[in-house]
Amino acid sequence: MWSVLQDVQEKRDRLTPMDDAEARRLRRGYYAAVSYMDSLVGRLLDELEALGIGDNTIVSVHGDHGWHLGEHNMWCKMSNFELGVRVPWMVHVPGVERCSGVH
């Protein structure tokens, strides 16, 4: 995914909006990567349960930055806009169903 977006960034004029079809293709790829990661976390949680250690194991998954998907005519993580500086973080704590402060 990164190499495709890097190629797009390098080959296009950053002041010209991206073609709609190309933008949809890149967003589809990003969402596919997120969906795949989600399925892997699900498999991890299932395996922890199968091993009998799901009730006492905390799982934490985080990224290193946010990601632009065309906002401000930007792609990737090359800005200090809010979307570029947010850090995704998911935590699974056995027995905790809800938490406060979710954004």
C-alpha positions in Angstrom: 0.0 0.0 0.0 2.7 2.4 1.0 4.7 2.0 -2.3 1.5 2.6 -4.4 0.8 5.8 -2.5 4.4 6.9 -2.6 4.4 6.5 -6.4 1.2 8.5 -6.6 2.7 11.3 -4.5 5.9 11.5 -6.5 4.2 11.4 -10.0 1.4 14.0 -9.5 1.2 17.7 -9.0 0.1 18.1 -5.4 -2.0 21.2 -6.2 -4.1 19.3 -8.7 -6.9 17.1 -7.1 -6.6 13.4 -7.8 -8.8 11.7 -10.4 -11.9 10.3 -8.6 -11.3 6.8 -9.9 -7.7 6.7 -8.6 -8.8 8.1 -5.2 -11.4 5.4 -4.9 -8.8 2.7 -5.8 -6.4 4.0 -3.2 -9.1 4.3 -0.5 -10.2 0.8 -1.3 -6.7 -0.5 -0.8 -6.3 1.3 2.5 -9.7 0.0 3.8 -8.7 -3.5 2.6 -5.5 -3.3 4.6 -7.4 -2.1 7.7 -10.0 -4.9 7.3 -7.2 -7.5 7.0 -5.5 -6.2 10.1 -8.9 -6.4 11.9 -9.3 -10.0 10.9 -5.8 -10.8 12.2 -6.6 -9.3 15.6 -9.7 -11.4 15.6 -7.7 -14.5 14.9 -5.3 -13.6 17.7 -8.1 -13.2 20.2 -9.6 -16.5 19.1 -6.3 -18.3 19.5 -5.8 -16.8 23.0 -9.2 -18.2 23.9 -8.4 -21.6 22.4 -5.2 -21.7 24.4 -7.1 -20.9 27.6 -5.3 -17.6 28.2 -7.8 -15.2 26.8 -9.2 -14.3 30.3 -5.9 -13.0 31.6 -4.2 -11.5 28.5 -4.4 -7.8 27.5 -3.9 -7.1 23.8 -2.8 -3.7 22.6 -2.4 -2.7 19.0 -1.3 0.8 17.8 0.0 2.6 14.8 2.7 5.2 14.5 0.6 7.9 12.8 -2.7 8.9 11.2 -3.3 8.8 7.5 -4.7 11.2 4.9 -7.0 9.7 2.3 -7.4 12.8 0.1 -8.3 15.3 2.8 -6.8 18.7 2.0 -5.7 17.1 -1.3 -3.1 15.1 0.7 -2.3 11.4 0.7 -0.2 9.5 3.3 1.1 11.0 6.5 2.9 14.2 5.4 1.2 16.9 7.5 0.4 18.2 10.9 -3.3 18.3 10.3 -5.3 16.4 12.9 -5.8 13.3 10.7 -2.0 13.1 10.2 -1.1 13.2 13.9 -3.7 11.0 15.4 -2.4 7.6 16.6 -4.7 4.6 16.2 -4.8 2.5 19.4 -7.0 -0.5 20.1 -6.9 -2.3 23.4 -8.7 -5.6 24.4 -8.9 -6.1 28.2 -10.7 -9.2 29.3 -13.9 -8.3 31.3 -14.0 -4.7 30.2 -17.0 -4.1 27.9 -17.0 -0.3 27.7 -14.7 2.5 28.5 -14.9 6.2 28.8 -12.9 8.6 26.7 -13.3 6.8 23.4 -12.8 9.2 20.4 
